[in-house]
Amino acid sequence: MTELLGRLSDAAFVGSIPRFVTPILLAALGGALCQRVGVFNIALEGMMLGGAFAAVAASYATGSALAGVAAAVLAGMLVGALFAAASVWKRGDTIVVGIALDILASGATIFALRALFGVRGAFDDPRVAALPRFDVPLLSDVPGIGPFFAGQTALVWLAVVAVAVVHVFLSWHPLGIRWRGVGEHPAAARSLGVSVGRAQTAALIVCGLLCGLAGAQLAIGTVSLFVENMTAGRGWIAVVVVLLGAARPVIVAAVAVLFGAVDAAGFQLQGQGLPPQLTEMLPYVVTLAALAVSGWRRRHS
């Protein structure tokens, strides 16, 4: 037990936490924007998965990680636009549309993996350019917290900036306040000349952008390969993070750190010989526990 606790406090584990947090956090921020504008988005998984595949495919084709990130963003925004077309403009049920897009992304990426690269299961090639990692001067040398600032990609720090930007946008920017009004009182927003459909469409496309970045971090930031369904439920965890964080960016970020740390711990414990079936359960066990506690608090408040 002492050795196990030691492994969970060493520099390698501490440094891995931001890499596991970032995909969940970026996707959850996108989901929070959708939630505040009145759209319950459960297509975060599909948006992330599409972004992950596009990142690897573009990175492989061009040899540029930046091109991979750009392709991931475009893929995520495309899924967001499809969501908007089906649910906002064609009045489809958001739950049905979200699940359909998740299934579509899973099937499309598996098909594309075989059609483009002729492989099944995973695509791993040295020509897939990974995102560069760098150390933050001075901070990376601080004992204890130094590993947080060492060997991270730019998307890790972009996620931190995104928390502040989304918080300021929703709290003080006129457009963000209009978006909140659309989510809270759509009829009143319409009476003031605000287009509910345009606001929700914009939020879904921005959500796709953030989920695309999450997929890029997962595919060419943490690793440099694509595996079928490699998001492995992180998009669904991001949905739970949005709910537990009440779609408030700062609280969402705190909850995302918790789930990311649990995900990192599961990966570390798997390296210690624990069965992967057990370690892969950890994030979902914590998810169920958090939902149970949240439900109990709401019933007794």
N, C-alpha and C positions, 0 to 999 in steps of 0.2 A: 504493500500500500504506500509506503514511504517513497519507494522508487517511482511509483505511478504518479504520485503528487508532484514529485520532482520533475518528471517529464512534462507535466501540465503547467509548469512554471518556468521552463527553460526558455532561452532566447528564441529558439526556432518556433516554439508554439506561440509565444507572444507576437512574434513577427508575422505569423500566418493569419492571425485574427483579422486584420484589415482586409486581407485578400478574400476571406470568406464573407465578411460583412458587406463589402462593396456591392456585389450583385443583388443581394437582398435589399439593401438600402436604396439603391437607384430604382429598382422596380417598385418598391413601396412608396417612394416619393411620387412616382408616376401614378400609382394607384390612389394616393392621397389627393392629388390634383383632380382626378376623375370623381372621387367621392365628394369633394367639396363643390363640384359643379353639378352634382346630382346623378352621376353614372356609377353604378357599382360594377367595377371592371374585374372580372375573373379570368380575363384573357392574358394576364401578365405572364403566365407560363409560356403561352404560344409566342408572345412578343419577344421574350427572352430567347427562346429556342431558335426562332427565325434569325434573330440578331447574331447568335452564336455561330450558326451555320454560315451566314453571309460573311462574318468576320474571317472565318477560316478559309472559305472559298476565295475571297478577294485577296487575302494575305498570301495565299498560295499562288494565285494567278499573277500577282504583281510584285511579290517579294517585299511588300511594304505593309507594315503594321498599321500605319495611318490610313491606308486605303481600306484595310480590314475594318477599322473603326467606322469609317465613313459608310461602308457597305452595311455594317450592322445597324447603324442609325437609320439608313434608308429602309432597310427591311423592317425594323420595328415600326417606323412611321407608316409603312404600307399596311401592316396589320392593323395599326390604329385607325387608318383611313377606312379599311374594310369594316372594322367594328362600327365606326360612325355611320357609314353608308347603310349598314344593315339595321342598326338599332336606333340611331337618331333620326335618320331621314326616311327609312322604310318602316319605322315603328316596330321592329322586331324585339322580342323579349331579350333583355340584356343577358340573362343567365343562359338562355339557349344559345344566343349568338356567341357568348364568351366560351362556352364549352365547345361549340362547333369550331371556333378558331383555334382552340388548344389542340383539338384532334386533327384539324387541317395542318397545323404547323408540324405536328409530330409525323403525320404521314408524308407530307411534302418533303421534309428534310430527309427522311429515310429513303424515299424514292430518289431524291436528288443525289444523295450519297452514292447510291448504286449506279445512277445514270451518268453522273459526271466523273466519278472517281473509280467506279467498278469495284467497290469494296462493300462489305457488310459489317455492321457493328461499329467500326471506328475507322477514322482516317487520320493517319499520323505520317507526316512527311517532313524532312529537314527543310524543305523550301517554305514551310509555313512560318512566316516571320512573327515572332512574339513581340509584345509590347516591351520596350526597354524599361528597366527598373533603375532607380537611383536613390541615393541617400539624401536626406535633408541635412545640410551642414549644421554642425554643432548639436542639433537635437538628437541625431542618430547616435551620438556618443554619450548621452545621458544614461547613467545606470538605471536599470529597471524599465524605463519607458523607451529607451533607445531603439529597441527592435521594432517598435511601432513605426518609426521614421526611417527605417533602413530597408532597402531593397523593395520598395513599393512602386507601382506603376502610377502614371499621371492620372489614371481614372480613379484611383483611390482618393487622391486629393480633390479631384473634380467632384466626387460624391460629397465630400465635406463642404465644398463651396456650394453645391446644389442645395444642401439643407438650408443654408443661410439665405440663398436666393429665393427658394420657394417660400420660406417663412416670411421674408420681407414682402414678396409679391402678394401673398394671400392676406397679409396683415395691413399693409399700408398702400400698395399700389392701386390706383383707381380701377385698372382692369381686373386685378385680383379680387377687389371688393365686389365688382360686378359679378365675377364668377361665383363668389360665395352667395351673392343674392340669387343667382340663377338656381343654385343648389338648394337654398333654404326656402325661397318663395318664387317659383318660376312664373306664376301668374302676375305677381307684382312686378317682376323684372320685365315681362312683356309689356305691361302697361306703361313702363318708362321708356319703351323703345329698344330694349336690349333683346338681341336675337338669342334665344335659348339654344337653338340648334347650332348656331355658329360657335357659341361658347363651348358647348359640349364637344363639338367636333375638334376645335382647337385643343381642348384639354386631352382628348384621346390621342391626337397626333403627337403632342408633347410627351404624353405618357409613353407612346411607342418609341420616341427618341430616347427617353431615359432607359426603357427596357432594352433597347438595342445596345446602349452603352453597357448595361448589365451583362448582356450576352457576350459582348466583346471582352469584357473583363474575365468572364468565366472561360472563354475559349482560347484567347490569345494573351491573356494577362496572367491568370493563374497557371494555365498550361498552354500548349500550342498544338492542339488537336481537336477533333470533333468526334464525339461519341453519340450514338443514337440516344435521344431523350436525355442528353447530358445535363439539362437543368434539374432533373431528378426531384421535381416537386418544389424547387426554390420559389417558383412563381406563386404557388399556392401558399407557401409560408409567407411571402410578401403580402398576400391578401390578408392573412391573419394579422400581420404586423400593422397594416392599415387600420383594421378593426380595433385592435388593442390600443393603438396610438391615437384613436379618435380622429384620424386623418389630419393630425396636427404635426407639422414637419419635425419639430424638436423632439416630441414624444415618440414619433415614428422612428427617428434616428436612434433613440435610446433603446427601444424595443428591438430594432434591427441589430444593434450591437450584441444584445443578449443572445438572439438566435444565431448570429454569425459565430459567436464564441462557442456556442454549443456544437455547431457544425464543425468548427475547427477542432474541438475536443474529440469529437467522434472520429475524425480522420487521424488524429494523433493516437488515440486508443487502438484504432485498427492496426497501426504500425507496431503496437506492443503485443500483438498476437490475439486480441479479442476478435471473435467472429464478426465479419463485416455485416451480417444480418442484424447483429445486436447494435453495433455502432451506428449503422444507418438509421436505426429506429430513434436515436436520441432526439433529433430536432422535432420529430413528430410527437414523441412523448411529451416534450416540453410544450409543444403547441397545444395539445389536448389539455395539459395541466393549466396552461395560461388561460385558455378559453373557459375551463371549469371555474377557475378563480374569478375571472371577470364576470361570468354569469352569476356566480354566488354573490358577488359584491353588488351587482345591479339589483338583484332580488331583495337584498337586505339594506339598500340605501334609501 
